Amino acid sequence: MPFVLDRRTVLRGMLGGTAITVGLPLLDCFLDSNGDALADGAPLPKTFVSWFQGLGYAPGYWEPKTVGTGYEFGVQLKSLMPMRDKINIFSGLKVFLDAHPAGAHSAGPQGVLQGGVSTPSLPSIDQIIADSIGTRTRFRSIEVSCDGSQTSFSNRSATALNAGQPSPVALYKDLFGPDFKDPNAADFTPDPVVMARKSVLSAVTDKREKLTAMVGAADRTRLDEYVGPYDDPDNVLGRRRWV
């Protein structure tokens, strides 16, 4: 019988007479034997992600040659073959311009998220979804831009655009706090305040090591990535996730 834990399981310890509780990432041992539901049968939390690559794919190089199941990916999507049964590919789509000019990089995402290329008057589809599945998360939605600008086609209304975050470091600060420092910077020095927080992790060391010994290899790797080695004084990234 596979080892399973409740997804609300936490690591507990004591520090200076104070109870310490540390949350865990989603591990395989929280899931059922198929990995498609939680161990208690409850459905997995829903996540919606959209990605747009403007003019990134040439017609014919990504489209399957056949329709239906068992198709073969085009050359540009070959690396996704192991996940083929979980992917639907749509081709032949068209954005109706309604007399508006078509932006070379913008017409596609505008059509998919906003329903057209004119100025939107309603929330984009990602925000409608966020209002349904993001009400109990710290961030209802997160917008990221990879072209160095704040480009985004996500909006709450015609005047409320959700600007994309182009900086990985700034995004990390948004998610984990403003005191994060880039460990790859030439002038990086560990923050003494962050270093002091190591004692919090030390308070749950025994529990963490016991859990690590009980879970499978994939979960051991995930735990190590999540918290990082305790004996590495510069491992700010790993420790920061607990704070």
BAFI-3210 file (N, C-alpha, C; in Angstrom, 3 decimals, decimal comma, padded with zeros to 6 digits):
// residues 243
n [1|2|3|4|5|6|7|8|9|10|11|12|13|14|15|16|17|18|19|20|21|22|23|24|25|26|27|28|29|30|31|32|33|34|35|36|37|38|39|40|41|42|43|44|45|46|47|48|49|50|51|52|53|54|55|56|57|58|59|60|61|62|63|64|65|66|67|68|69|70|71|72|73|74|75|76|77|78|79|80|81|82|83|84|85|86|87|88|89|90|91|92|93|94|95|96|97|98|99|100|101|102|103|104|105|106|107|108|109|110|111|112|113|114|115|116|117|118|119|120|121|122|123|124|125|126|127|128|129|130|131|132|133|134|135|136|137|138|139|140|141|142|143|144|145|146|147|148|149|150|151|152|153|154|155|156|157|158|159|160|161|162|163|164|165|166|167|168|169|170|171|172|173|174|175|176|177|178|179|180|181|182|183|184|185|186|187|188|189|190|191|192|193|194|195|196|197|198|199|200|201|202|203|204|205|206|207|208|209|210|211|212|213|214|215|216|217|218|219|220|221|222|223|224|225|226|227|228|229|230|231|232|233|234|235|236|237|238|239|240|241|242|243]
n.u [000,859|000,682|002,448|000,691|-000,266|-002,228|-003,117|-003,051|-001,078|001,574|004,865|005,945|007,285|009,269|010,330|012,090|010,045|007,864|005,392|006,114|005,072|005,271|004,479|003,943|004,993|003,006|003,014|003,738|002,829|000,545|-001,397|-003,748|-003,455|-003,334|-002,536|-004,210|-006,011|-006,617|-005,418|-007,584|-009,605|-010,670|-010,961|-008,166|-006,738|-007,774|-006,113|-005,538|-003,780|-002,407|-000,555|001,150|002,812|003,955|003,873|005,485|005,499|005,704|003,265|002,202|004,417|003,839|001,331|-000,637|-000,720|-002,977|-006,441|-007,989|-007,534|-004,287|-002,586|000,343|002,732|003,713|006,997|007,791|006,534|007,383|008,698|006,705|005,450|005,359|003,251|001,029|-001,568|-002,850|-003,229|-004,874|-005,029|-005,731|-006,472|-006,748|-008,189|-009,670|-009,454|-011,900|-011,889|-013,602|-013,475|-011,314|-007,770|-005,336|-003,098|000,228|001,393|-000,526|-003,213|-003,957|-003,774|-005,523|-007,929|-008,409|-008,407|-009,954|-011,966|-011,995|-010,476|-010,947|-011,232|-011,546|-014,570|-015,453|-014,427|-011,446|-011,208|-009,546|-009,707|-012,358|-012,350|-010,541|-012,055|-013,655|-012,092|-009,984|-010,497|-009,744|-007,049|-003,812|-002,948|-005,084|-004,753|-001,876|000,209|002,592|005,239|007,358|008,887|010,302|008,731|005,681|003,623|000,366|-002,639|-004,604|-007,374|-009,451|-011,458|-012,401|-010,718|-009,026|-006,256|-004,341|-001,179|001,721|004,420|007,720|010,175|012,071|013,232|011,791|009,275|009,658|010,009|007,468|006,010|007,215|008,130|009,500|012,122|013,790|016,867|018,785|020,567|022,396|023,542|026,400|027,257|026,126|025,284|024,499|021,463|021,409|019,081|017,435|019,092|018,933|016,509|016,903|016,881|014,224|013,654|015,388|014,062|012,252|013,700|014,048|011,475|011,253|013,345|012,455|010,100|011,216|012,540|010,434|009,030|008,808|011,348|010,908|009,427|011,297|013,230|011,699|011,132|013,720|014,352|012,490|012,909|015,665|019,189|020,026|022,513|023,673|024,673|024,190|021,910|019,544|017,322|016,025|015,312|013,774|011,287|009,837|009,094]
n.v [-001,204|002,178|004,910|007,531|010,935|013,413|016,392|018,611|018,267|019,333|020,423|020,311|021,983|023,216|026,376|028,290|027,978|028,489|027,345|026,019|025,968|024,592|024,733|022,480|021,651|020,532|017,173|013,892|011,958|013,029|012,433|010,306|006,845|007,068|009,633|011,663|012,841|013,982|012,180|011,548|011,408|013,812|016,390|017,681|020,946|023,558|025,058|027,677|028,431|030,539|031,049|033,001|033,111|035,279|035,096|032,868|030,325|028,617|028,108|024,781|023,530|022,874|021,789|018,837|016,000|014,495|014,182|013,756|011,126|009,696|011,099|012,552|014,822|017,929|019,085|021,212|020,765|018,376|017,747|017,623|015,217|013,108|013,987|013,932|012,780|014,437|016,810|019,114|020,178|022,964|024,122|026,297|028,461|031,756|035,244|037,609|040,801|042,991|045,428|046,627|047,280|044,649|043,630|042,506|040,907|040,937|040,347|037,624|036,842|038,824|038,116|035,561|035,955|038,273|038,295|039,773|042,416|044,995|047,757|046,373|045,866|044,283|041,964|040,039|036,591|035,107|036,453|036,153|033,426|033,425|034,697|032,645|030,372|031,380|032,553|031,794|031,848|033,342|035,082|036,138|036,174|035,997|037,850|037,695|038,937|038,322|039,800|041,961|044,154|045,585|044,328|043,058|041,199|040,806|041,851|043,709|045,433|047,922|049,964|048,948|047,422|044,489|044,669|043,074|041,382|041,924|041,261|038,664|038,715|040,775|039,596|037,409|038,789|039,903|037,590|036,356|038,271|041,560|041,622|039,929|039,095|039,044|036,166|035,764|038,124|040,277|041,673|040,321|039,609|037,554|038,227|039,233|039,155|037,367|035,170|034,632|033,463|030,862|029,375|028,843|026,877|024,990|024,166|022,332|020,308|017,545|016,498|016,983|015,405|012,890|012,699|012,832|010,401|008,684|009,136|008,817|008,821|010,968|012,765|013,259|014,671|016,902|018,009|018,713|020,646|022,519|023,349|023,356|022,718|022,504|023,133|025,024|028,181|030,165|029,591|031,178|031,273|028,771|028,807|031,074|030,477|029,466|031,545]
n.w [000,000|-000,930|000,623|002,089|002,740|004,409|002,695|004,262|006,040|008,136|009,163|012,487|015,357|018,140|019,317|021,427|023,301|021,763|019,503|016,328|013,015|009,849|006,494|003,658|000,295|-002,574|-002,552|-003,934|-002,190|-001,172|-002,910|-004,734|-005,891|-008,647|-009,056|-009,851|-008,174|-004,795|-001,879|-000,254|-002,025|-002,819|-005,329|-007,249|-006,670|-008,834|-011,593|-013,843|-016,729|-019,154|-022,149|-024,488|-027,556|-029,623|-033,090|-032,977|-034,055|-037,095|-039,637|-040,260|-039,157|-036,575|-036,575|-036,287|-038,523|-038,761|-037,687|-034,527|-032,009|-031,204|-032,837|-034,461|-033,331|-034,876|-035,957|-034,251|-031,874|-030,895|-028,509|-026,666|-026,832|-024,810|-023,233|-024,777|-024,584|-022,836|-024,024|-026,119|-029,432|-031,377|-034,564|-037,478|-036,547|-036,256|-035,837|-035,723|-037,019|-037,135|-038,543|-037,341|-037,119|-037,483|-035,083|-035,354|-033,346|-031,426|-032,051|-031,811|-028,930|-027,974|-029,211|-028,099|-025,257|-024,849|-026,684|-029,023|-031,043|-030,431|-028,049|-024,882|-023,035|-021,069|-018,451|-019,156|-020,243|-018,554|-016,148|-015,486|-015,001|-012,861|-010,905|-010,209|-009,448|-008,002|-005,572|-003,021|-002,821|-002,200|-004,223|-006,604|-009,336|-011,490|-013,498|-016,046|-018,013|-020,769|-022,489|-021,667|-021,214|-019,805|-021,019|-021,435|-021,839|-020,156|-018,324|-016,044|-016,679|-019,144|-018,410|-016,506|-016,597|-016,186|-015,583|-016,927|-015,244|-015,870|-014,740|-013,330|-010,741|-009,476|-009,601|-007,898|-005,500|-005,281|-004,791|-002,558|-000,800|000,001|000,948|-000,351|-001,924|-004,870|-005,358|-007,342|-007,962|-008,390|-006,146|-004,024|-000,681|002,089|003,816|007,146|008,693|007,335|007,514|010,244|010,424|009,938|012,244|012,698|010,796|011,741|013,979|013,094|012,052|012,785|012,306|009,602|008,548|009,310|007,810|005,230|005,102|004,827|002,483|-001,156|-003,824|-005,623|-004,065|-002,052|-003,466|-004,163|-001,660|-000,850|-002,755|-002,044|000,645|000,928|001,721|005,186|006,148|004,558|004,494|002,663|001,332|000,611|-001,060|-000,767|001,996|002,124|001,161|003,223|004,850]
ca.u [000,000|001,533|002,407|-000,035|-000,471|-003,230|-002,465|-002,940|000,023|002,616|005,953|005,762|008,433|009,243|011,452|011,964|008,746|006,812|005,112|006,454|004,366|005,808|003,702|004,653|004,513|002,166|003,850|003,059|002,167|-000,750|-002,289|-004,168|-002,517|-003,240|-001,992|-005,151|-006,896|-005,989|-005,492|-008,917|-010,571|-011,066|-010,313|-007,007|-007,043|-007,762|-005,223|-005,670|-002,570|-002,390|000,750|001,100|004,100|003,624|004,578|006,533|005,422|005,372|002,186|002,638|005,482|003,309|000,027|-000,650|-001,123|-004,272|-007,396|-008,426|-006,528|-003,170|-001,908|001,768|003,013|004,636|008,376|007,992|005,911|007,828|009,103|005,500|004,859|005,000|002,022|000,057|-002,930|-003,415|-003,165|-005,729|-004,475|-006,750|-005,924|-007,775|-008,951|-009,613|-009,920|-012,646|-011,359|-014,678|-012,975|-010,154|-006,504|-004,805|-001,735|000,970|001,639|-001,562|-004,552|-004,233|-004,151|-006,718|-009,095|-008,642|-008,706|-010,906|-013,062|-011,868|-009,316|-011,351|-011,026|-012,467|-015,489|-015,741|-013,197|-010,938|-011,662|-008,728|-010,198|-013,633|-011,969|-009,932|-013,132|-014,296|-011,194|-008,893|-011,001|-009,172|-005,600|-003,228|-002,997|-006,187|-004,140|-000,510|000,506|004,029|005,623|008,707|009,523|010,930|007,761|004,550|002,565|-000,598|-003,974|-005,516|-007,977|-010,668|-012,446|-011,775|-009,724|-008,234|-005,395|-003,416|000,131|002,593|005,667|008,791|011,407|011,995|013,551|010,635|008,191|009,962|009,711|006,014|005,475|007,796|008,455|010,405|013,486|014,572|018,007|019,190|021,826|023,315|024,118|027,829|027,477|025,231|025,701|023,309|020,809|021,460|017,727|017,007|019,928|018,441|015,309|017,283|016,525|012,853|013,740|016,069|013,096|011,482|014,643|013,758|010,237|011,521|014,167|011,605|009,224|012,037|012,848|009,219|008,443|009,539|012,476|010,438|009,062|012,525|013,813|010,851|011,347|015,047|014,265|011,590|013,477|017,100|020,024|020,085|023,885|024,169|024,306|023,822|020,741|018,444|016,155|015,303|014,722|012,815|009,956|009,104|008,818]
ca.v [000,000|003,371|005,821|008,756|011,907|014,434|017,562|019,644|017,903|020,347|020,079|021,040|022,000|024,217|027,312|029,229|027,822|028,829|026,295|026,359|025,182|024,837|024,086|021,643|021,746|019,407|016,001|012,734|011,199|013,645|012,083|008,910|005,986|007,507|010,981|012,616|013,344|013,912|010,844|011,312|011,398|015,170|016,794|018,553|022,367|023,938|026,140|028,065|029,095|030,838|031,494|033,422|033,307|036,004|034,674|031,946|029,041|028,717|027,185|023,517|022,921|022,436|021,160|017,395|015,636|013,836|014,659|012,717|010,593|008,986|011,926|012,813|016,247|018,520|019,126|022,202|020,308|017,009|017,543|017,447|013,914|012,316|014,509|014,070|012,410|015,487|018,055|019,310|021,173|023,565|024,863|026,879|029,489|033,078|036,372|038,560|042,115|043,989|046,685|047,133|046,758|043,468|043,743|041,297|040,088|041,128|039,917|036,295|036,866|039,638|037,340|034,450|036,408|039,366|038,078|040,633|043,306|046,339|048,019|045,510|046,494|043,280|041,280|038,991|035,270|034,628|037,076|035,493|032,155|033,727|035,000|031,395|029,404|032,049|033,351|031,358|031,879|034,632|035,890|035,671|035,914|036,491|038,140|037,765|039,286|037,823|040,599|043,127|045,225|045,202|043,918|042,098|041,268|040,478|043,091|043,652|046,250|048,702|050,884|048,275|046,425|043,792|044,765|041,926|041,621|041,440|040,964|037,492|039,091|041,513|038,625|036,652|039,682|039,994|036,340|035,894|039,362|042,581|041,539|038,986|039,626|038,150|035,511|035,751|039,453|040,326|042,224|039,651|039,144|037,062|039,149|038,676|038,895|036,113|034,117|034,309|032,644|029,464|028,706|028,359|025,614|024,040|023,672|021,218|019,437|016,136|016,135|016,986|014,242|011,716|012,676|012,538|008,975|007,913|009,381|008,306|009,600|012,218|013,669|013,677|015,730|018,093|018,589|019,330|021,869|023,464|023,933|023,504|022,147|023,306|023,510|025,960|029,503|031,070|029,082|032,092|030,949|027,666|029,178|032,178|029,964|029,152|032,736]
ca.w [000,000|-000,986|001,765|001,748|003,799|004,144|002,121|005,294|006,924|008,306|010,072|013,740|016,246|019,200|019,280|022,533|023,932|020,805|018,528|014,955|012,016|008,514|005,456|002,708|-001,092|-002,986|-002,740|-004,502|-001,133|-000,886|-004,009|-004,819|-006,616|-010,042|-009,107|-010,452|-007,121|-003,492|-001,293|000,309|-003,116|-003,205|-006,583|-007,159|-006,873|-010,250|-012,007|-015,252|-017,217|-020,586|-022,640|-025,882|-028,212|-030,842|-034,307|-032,575|-034,747|-038,515|-040,010|-040,824|-038,372|-035,291|-036,751|-036,548|-039,881|-038,715|-036,698|-033,604|-031,097|-031,815|-033,836|-034,265|-033,285|-035,828|-035,473|-033,201|-030,629|-030,650|-027,118|-025,838|-027,111|-023,625|-022,630|-025,865|-024,202|-021,993|-024,789|-027,290|-030,369|-032,233|-035,701|-038,340|-035,846|-036,870|-035,039|-036,538|-036,690|-037,040|-039,129|-036,603|-037,649|-036,789|-034,607|-035,713|-032,168|-030,412|-032,445|-031,274|-027,506|-027,774|-029,610|-027,175|-023,900|-024,774|-027,620|-030,197|-031,015|-030,033|-026,624|-024,138|-022,086|-020,050|-018,011|-020,023|-019,798|-017,439|-014,922|-015,179|-014,394|-011,558|-009,959|-009,825|-008,803|-007,301|-004,452|-001,748|-002,936|-001,845|-005,434|-007,449|-010,634|-011,635|-014,896|-016,285|-019,375|-021,065|-023,541|-021,067|-021,015|-018,967|-021,929|-020,916|-022,421|-019,068|-017,839|-015,251|-017,386|-020,200|-017,842|-015,471|-017,208|-015,290|-016,225|-016,759|-014,522|-016,756|-014,018|-012,456|-009,365|-008,958|-009,418|-006,682|-004,378|-005,166|-004,270|-001,306|000,110|-000,542|001,456|-001,154|-002,670|-005,943|-004,979|-008,479|-008,144|-008,099|-004,812|-003,092|000,644|002,788|004,747|008,507|009,186|006,719|008,090|011,579|010,314|009,848|013,493|012,547|010,087|012,612|014,955|012,519|011,357|013,050|011,612|008,166|008,231|009,443|006,645|004,066|005,103|004,595|001,168|-002,300|-004,340|-006,222|-002,976|-001,379|-004,294|-004,064|-000,338|-000,825|-003,557|-001,384|001,861|000,752|002,788|006,404|006,481|003,554|005,009|001,580|000,642|000,935|-001,856|-000,146|003,279|001,978|000,837|004,445|005,655]
c.u [000,886|001,344|001,728|-000,154|-001,611|-002,530|-002,348|-001,830|001,069|003,711|005,813|007,027|008,262|010,495|011,236|010,622|007,577|006,636|005,395|005,705|004,861|004,999|004,573|004,148|003,625|003,065|003,040|002,303|000,869|-001,813|-002,726|-003,199|-002,352|-002,650|-002,922|-006,208|-006,114|-006,239|-006,870|-010,009|-011,026|-010,336|-009,116|-007,426|-006,895|-006,818|-005,439|-004,429|-002,723|-001,023|000,600|002,510|003,820|004,490|005,677|006,562|004,986|004,266|002,754|003,698|005,003|002,000|000,159|-001,147|-002,504|-005,133|-007,809|-007,291|-005,401|-002,402|-000,425|002,006|003,896|005,994|008,558|007,379|006,350|008,143|007,909|004,851|004,519|003,694|000,890|-001,377|-003,609|-003,506|-004,167|-005,125|-005,591|-006,061|-007,077|-008,622|-008,749|-010,147|-010,630|-012,315|-012,427|-014,180|-011,826|-008,866|-006,001|-003,372|-000,995|001,149|000,461|-002,926|-004,914|-004,631|-005,363|-007,978|-009,439|-009,093|-009,858|-012,058|-013,012|-010,689|-009,687|-011,070|-012,015|-013,346|-015,834|-014,429|-012,762|-011,246|-010,843|-009,199|-011,561|-013,367|-011,388|-010,984|-013,820|-013,365|-010,090|-009,304|-010,367|-007,648|-005,083|-003,269|-004,100|-005,705|-002,752|-000,237|002,009|004,274|007,070|009,410|010,159|009,998|006,669|003,346|001,661|-001,916|-005,019|-006,069|-009,232|-011,803|-011,705|-010,658|-008,820|-007,455|-004,486|-002,046|000,957|003,867|006,818|010,044|011,247|012,266|012,374|009,452|008,410|009,666|008,210|005,445|005,935|008,247|009,527|011,846|014,339|015,684|018,448|020,522|022,832|023,962|025,579|028,109|026,605|025,932|024,450|022,771|020,837|020,087|017,208|017,802|019,405|017,226|015,628|016,886|015,103|012,847|014,406|015,103|012,293|012,394|014,295|012,518|010,476|012,330|013,356|010,688|010,009|012,333|011,636|008,697|009,325|010,605|012,032|010,087|010,291|013,205|013,023|011,018|012,687|015,046|013,483|012,231|014,965|017,879|020,086|021,492|024,492|023,773|023,881|022,557|019,508|017,188|015,342|014,623|013,635|011,413|009,147|008,572|007,468]
c.v [001,241|004,250|007,115|009,629|012,820|015,692|018,709|019,338|019,019|019,777|020,936|020,941|023,083|025,081|028,331|029,176|028,153|027,703|026,804|025,421|025,568|024,056|023,310|021,896|020,552|018,229|014,853|011,961|011,845|013,165|010,625|008,131|006,383|008,909|012,014|013,099|013,297|012,540|010,529|011,319|012,767|015,579|017,698|020,015|022,736|025,117|026,415|028,847|029,350|031,398|031,862|033,668|033,962|035,594|033,675|030,648|029,241|027,717|025,917|022,811|022,428|021,667|019,654|017,109|015,002|014,439|013,494|012,216|009,895|009,794|012,086|014,315|016,669|018,727|020,094|021,793|018,899|016,758|017,320|016,079|013,108|012,763|014,613|013,793|013,451|016,820|018,024|020,412|021,646|024,346|025,427|027,940|030,849|034,124|037,349|039,980|043,186|045,375|047,308|046,568|045,578|043,723|042,437|040,368|040,091|040,553|038,562|036,318|037,734|038,847|036,251|034,945|037,402|039,236|038,943|041,558|044,737|046,524|047,211|046,303|045,555|042,646|040,231|037,633|034,757|035,216|036,527|034,150|032,385|034,031|033,743|030,487|030,055|032,814|032,978|031,305|033,270|035,587|035,325|035,370|036,545|036,666|038,355|038,081|038,866|038,634|041,874|044,294|044,738|044,792|042,873|042,287|040,793|041,773|042,822|044,413|047,004|049,588|050,232|047,115|045,802|043,744|043,522|042,312|041,056|040,970|039,727|037,831|039,835|040,575|037,820|037,495|039,813|038,757|036,041|037,011|040,289|042,460|040,527|039,711|038,586|037,489|035,463|037,113|039,467|040,805|041,549|039,285|038,686|038,088|038,539|038,348|037,579|034,946|033,674|033,406|031,165|028,700|028,174|027,015|024,555|023,417|022,496|020,236|017,969|015,673|016,042|015,757|012,948|011,579|012,289|011,052|008,122|008,029|008,814|009,270|010,942|013,240|014,134|014,803|017,020|018,782|019,311|020,627|022,941|024,146|024,161|022,912|023,070|023,832|024,467|027,371|030,472|030,633|029,906|031,725|029,849|028,073|030,220|031,669|029,663|030,386|033,327]
c.w [000,000|000,234|001,352|002,987|003,411|003,650|003,133|006,295|006,956|009,200|011,318|014,590|017,296|019,103|020,392|023,210|023,028|019,797|017,121|014,018|010,634|007,495|004,489|001,299|-001,416|-003,349|-003,331|-003,430|-000,669|-001,869|-003,951|-005,703|-008,077|-010,179|-009,695|-009,468|-005,816|-002,871|-000,728|-000,751|-003,564|-004,491|-006,335|-007,325|-008,346|-010,488|-013,487|-015,647|-018,704|-020,961|-024,104|-026,388|-029,553|-032,022|-033,999|-033,361|-036,200|-038,851|-040,649|-040,010|-037,008|-035,436|-036,982|-037,968|-039,919|-037,614|-035,805|-032,737|-031,865|-032,837|-033,487|-034,315|-034,452|-035,171|-034,307|-031,862|-030,247|-029,182|-026,194|-026,028|-025,857|-022,961|-023,642|-025,434|-023,313|-022,733|-025,942|-028,147|-031,286|-033,354|-036,531|-037,676|-036,502|-035,907|-035,966|-036,088|-036,537|-037,424|-038,359|-037,211|-036,824|-036,364|-034,851|-034,521|-031,196|-030,774|-031,844|-029,815|-027,220|-028,104|-028,619|-025,806|-023,840|-025,749|-028,865|-030,041|-030,667|-028,540|-025,796|-023,187|-020,938|-019,587|-019,028|-019,407|-018,621|-016,118|-014,517|-014,496|-013,001|-010,508|-009,459|-009,022|-007,983|-006,070|-003,115|-001,784|-002,601|-003,028|-006,319|-008,851|-010,657|-013,119|-015,064|-017,747|-019,605|-022,147|-022,991|-020,830|-020,068|-019,804|-021,296|-021,646|-021,421|-018,493|-017,023|-015,915|-018,476|-019,675|-016,797|-016,093|-016,154|-015,955|-015,937|-016,009|-015,363|-016,027|-013,134|-010,994|-008,730|-008,715|-008,145|-005,442|-004,172|-004,474|-002,853|-000,373|-000,422|-000,070|000,697|-001,898|-003,686|-005,582|-006,103|-008,728|-007,699|-006,680|-003,748|-001,783|001,375|003,782|006,150|009,073|008,632|007,291|009,453|011,531|010,158|011,100|013,448|011,854|010,951|013,615|014,421|011,794|011,547|012,292|010,110|007,755|008,334|008,240|005,399|003,962|004,725|003,173|000,062|-002,797|-004,896|-005,143|-002,200|-002,150|-004,167|-002,714|-000,266|-001,620|-002,812|-000,180|001,732|001,914|003,988|006,680|005,461|003,969|003,918|000,858|000,991|000,182|-001,185|001,130|003,121|001,745|002,090|005,149|005,279]
res [m|p|f|v|l|d|r|r|t|v|l|r|g|m|l|g|g|t|a|i|t|v|g|l|p|l|l|d|c|f|l|d|s|n|g|d|a|l|a|d|g|a|p|l|p|k|t|f|v|s|w|f|q|g|l|g|y|a|p|g|y|w|e|p|k|t|v|g|t|g|y|e|f|g|v|q|l|k|s|l|m|p|m|r|d|k|i|n|i|f|s|g|l|k|v|f|l|d|a|h|p|a|g|a|h|s|a|g|p|q|g|v|l|q|g|g|v|s|t|p|s|l|p|s|i|d|q|i|i|a|d|s|i|g|t|r|t|r|f|r|s|i|e|v|s|c|d|g|s|q|t|s|f|s|n|r|s|a|t|a|l|n|a|g|q|p|s|p|v|a|l|y|k|d|l|f|g|p|d|f|k|d|p|n|a|a|d|f|t|p|d|p|v|v|m|a|r|k|s|v|l|s|a|v|t|d|k|r|e|k|l|t|a|m|v|g|a|a|d|r|t|r|l|d|e|y|v|g|p|y|d|d|p|d|n|v|l|g|r|r|r|w|v]
***
